């Protein structure tokens, strides 16, 4: 069997470059070891003139990366519009943040259709397609419409919310019906799978029997597959990274105090405001904790063109400044707040240095920072998650 993996974001797997998001970190070792072809956005757009949509194809371990230039006319509506201003907030139970137009939905479907046409290049008799995440809910249906009969699986990295929340997404019926073109749909948790099954039975009137549902596309199985990391590889990285200059400088700067670490994309689903307020309350109610515990918060900016994200970035920067101004001293800063990414190697060393790993999402799929923090610990002197 030849495997074709599809996601919006891809990564080249350079240990010295940042990896943004759990999806890329989780898929990387699979592609490297399995010989799969990993297809995703190049990060650039095209004006429709070029006949060849693939900008680059390159080796990745025993597999390959194929990077696709997406259509400029639809990219904004697809990515910043429907995917991240309708689906993302709804999937994280924030229906109040849905901001979307009819044009955004049409662009979302256009990009899914564009990707389907591009994938035909990799179709063989023994090919299986494995589609990733909310950017491509309709991709399976588009492939079926093009005559693809090979197995197509789908995995959702985010939560799937309660039925009344997903019903707040425009065209939710069309999207979920399109998802049933997949032979297998995977979720992170039992709750997510049960919420999806509830939608199928209550909203679409379909019968779900032991995780199997029939539709006009045939049989679809829904099941739970919690995602993980390469634990041994991450533990080795952490052990080696203690001598990395960034990690050594951090360790020297602590002067005996305990360090808590948070590593997140700058996103309203991650509970960052609540987290900073919690540390503020700790230093306020327990003044003896000053100079004893500090927080290193790495918050990588993303989706800055979307209003909710721009507002969050401003709110968080002001909050951190207020807390540091309230509790800091001339020679001590309570919160070290960084808006940039770090390589997996450096992160592994930072996790190993910190006595506490802080993971406080309001809603999340499977937060791999938690697993990375545990894997990075020194077994003789582990920290606390």
N, C-alpha and C positions, 0 to 999 in steps of 0.2 A: 504494500500500500504506500502511495505517496501522499504526504500530508501538506496541505496549503493552509496556513494560519493567516487570518485577516484581522487587522485592528486599525484604528485611526492613528494611534501613536506607535512608533517603533523605536528601537534603540540599537546602536551598533555594538554595544557591549564592551566599550573601552573602560577598563577598571579605573582609569584616571578621569573619566568624565561623569557628570551627574546623570542619574536616571530619575526622571520625574514620574512618579505614580507607581502604584503597585502592579498594574497590569504589565508594564514593560519589564519590571524586575522579575515577575513570575514567569513570563513567556521566554525570556532570554535563554535560560538553561535548557528549556525544552527544544528550542530551535537549534541550539548549538549541538545538542547530543543526538537528536532524532533525524537530522537530515531534512527537516521541513523547509519549505519556502515560506517566508514571512512577508506578507504584502501589507503595505500601509502608506500613509501620506508622507511625501517628501518634505512637507512643510512649506512647499511652494504651490502656486496656482498657475494654471495655463489659460490662455485666451481662446482655446478651441481650434486654433489653426493647426497645431502640430498633429500629425497622424499618429505618432507614437507617444502614448501617455506616460510610459515608464521612463523616469529621468535617470535612474541608476539601478543596476542589479549587481550585487557584490556578495562574496562569500561571507558566511558567519559560522564558524566552527565547521561541522559537517553539513550545515544547511546553507541557506542563502537569504539575503534581504532583497526585496523588490520594492523600490520607492516610487510612488505614483504622484504625479502632479494633478491635483484636483481642479475642476473647472472654476475659473475665477468668478463667473456670473452667479454661481450658486454657493460658493464656499461660505460666505458670511451668513447667509440664511440657514445653511446646514449646520455649521459648527457653533457660531456665537448665537444663532437664532434658535432653531428648534431643538438641537441636541442639548445645548447648555443653558437655554433660557426657558425651556418647557420640560424636557425629559429629566434633566439632572435635578432641578428643584423638586419635581414631583416624585422621582425615585427616592429622594431623601426626605420625603414627607414635608416639603416646604411649598405647598401649592400656592401660598400667598406670594411667592416670588416668580410665578409663571408670567412671562412677558413674551408674547409670540404673535405672529401674524400668519395669515393664510399663505403669503409668499414664502415665509420661513418653512412651512410644512412642504410646500411644493419643491423647494430647494433641497430639503432633506431627502425626499423621494428621488429627486434627480441625481443626487450624489450616490445614493444607494444603487440606482440603475447604472450609473457610470462605472462604479466599482464592479458590478456584476459583469458588464461587458469586458472590462479589463481582465477579469479573472479567467475568462475563457482561454486565454493564452496558456494557462497552466493546467488545463483539464486533460486528464488521461483516463483510460479505462479504469485504472485502479486508484484514482485520486479520491481523497476525502477532504472536504472543506470544513475548517473549524473557525467559526466567526466569533469575534469578541466584542461584547459590550454594546451599550445603548446607542452608539453612533450608527449601528447597522441592524436595527431590529427588522427591517424590511428586506435585507439583502438576500436572505434565503428565498423569499418569494420571487424576487427579481431573477435569481438564478434559475428557478423552476420555470419561469416564463420564457427563459432563453433555451429551454430544453435540457437543462442539466438534471440528470437522474442519479448521479453519484451521491453518496451519503453527505449530508450537511448537518453539522452540529453547531450549537450556539451556547456561549457561556456569558452570563451576566455578572460583571464584577461588582456592581452596585447592589444595594437592597432592591427588593420589589415591594412596594408599599401596599397598604390596605386598599381594598377595592374602591372605596369612595374617594381616595386620593388620586388614583390613576384615572378615574373617570373625569377628573378635572383637566386632563390633557386633551386638547383638540384632536379629533380623529383617532381617539384611543381604540375604538372598535376595529377600524381598518388596520391599525398597527398590530394589535394582538392577533387578529385573524391572519395577517401576513406572517407573524412569528410561527404559526403552526405549519409553515412550509418546512421548518427544521425537523429533522428526524429525532434529534435529542436536544433538549433545552436544559442547561445546567444552572443551578443557583448556589449561592454561598451557604445558606442556612435553611433549616426546615421551615422557619417562619416565612421566608421569601417564597419558597416553593408552595406552601399552603396558601399564601396570599394570591399567587398566580392561579392556582387551582380554583380558588374561590371566585376569581374573576371569570374564569372559563365557564364555571357552572352557573353562577348567578347572573352575569351580564350577557354572556353569549349563549347560555342555555345548553351547554355541551356536557356530556357525561365524562367524568374523569374516574377511571377505574384502575386502582393500584398504580397511579402515576402514568397511565396511558390514556390518550384522548384521540378520538377520530375526528377528522375534518375533511374538507374537499381535497386537501393535499394528501390525505392518507393518514398514517399512524404517526403520532408524536409521543415520545416519552419525556416526562419531566422528572428530574431527580436532583439530588444535592451532592455537590462535589466541592467541599471547602478547599480553597486554594492555599498553597504553602510556598515555602522557599527552599533553596538548597542549603540545608542547615550546616552540613560539614564544610562546604565552601565558605560560607559566611563566617563560621567560627575560625577557620584558618586565616581569613582576611583580617579579622579582629585581632588575632594574636600577633600577626605581623605588623599591623598598623600602629602599635603602641609607640614605635620609633619614628613614625611619620612626623615631619616638622610641625604641621598644624596641631596634631594631637599632643606632641611634647610641649608646645607653647601653652596650650590650654591647661595641661596638668600642672605646669610650673606656676601658672597664674592663680591657681585656686588657694594657695596658702593654707592648706589644711581644711578648707570648708567642703561641705558635701555639695555635689552637683546633681541637679535634676535636668533631664533633657527632653525636649519635645521636637519632633521633626514632622512637618506637615506641609502639604500644599496650602497656600493661603485660600481657604475655602470656608464658607459658612457652615458646612456640614461637620467641620472638625472640632467645634467647640472651643475655639481659641480665645474668644472674649471671656467665656466662662472660666477658662483655665487661668488667664491672667488675673481675673477678679478673685479667684480662689487663692492664688499666691498672695495677692494684696491683703486678703482677709487673714491669711496665716501670719504675715509679718505684723499686721495691726493687732491681732488678738494675742499673739505670742512674740513680743518684742525680742525675746531671747534668741529667736531664730535668725535675727539679722546677723550677718557675717558668718552664720553657721550653714545656711542653705542658700544657694542661688540657682537661677533657672537659665539654661541656654535654650532659647527658642529659635529654631530655624524654620522660617515660613517662606517657602518659595512662591513668588507671585505667579499667578496664572489667570488667564481670561480677563485681563485688565480692561478690555473694551466693554465688558458687560457691567452695567450700573451696580448691581449688587456686590460685585467683586471690588470695584473701585471704592465703594462706600465702606466695605469691610477693611480694606487696606488703610484707609484714612482713620477709621475708628480705632483700629488696633494700634497704629503708630502713636496716636494721641494717648491711648490708654497706657501703653508701655511707658511713655514719657512721664505721664502723671504718677505712675507707681514708682518709677525710679526716682522722680523728684521728691516723692513723699518719704521713701524709705532709704534712699541711697546716702552714701557718705563720700567725702572727697577721695577716699581711697577704696571705695567698694560700690559696685553696681549690682543691684539685686537681679535684674533681668538683662541678659545679653541677647539682643534681638537682631537676627540676621535675615535679610531678604535675598538670599542667594542659595544656589544649590551646591552640594558637595558630592564628590565621587563616592561610590559604594565603599571603596577602601577607607577613605577618611571617615565616613559615617560609621563604619564598623569600629574604628578606633575611638570615635567620640562616644559611641554607645558603651564601649567597654570601660571608658574612663568615668562615666556617670554612675552614681550610686542609685539613682532612681530614673526609670523610664516612664514618661508621662504620656498616656494615650487616652484622650477624652472626647472621642467623637460623639456628636449628638445622634447621628445615623451614619453607618458605614457598611461597606460590603464585608470584606475581611481585611482588617487593618494589618498590613504586613510589617509596619514599623514595630508592632508588638512582638511579632515573631523574630524579627531581626535583632531587637534589643535582647531578647532572651538568648538567642544563638550566639551573640557577641560576648556574653559574660565570661569572666574568668571562673572556671568551676571551683577554684579554691577560695574565691572571694566574690561571689555573685552579687549583683545589685538587685533591686526590687522593681517589679513592673507594677 
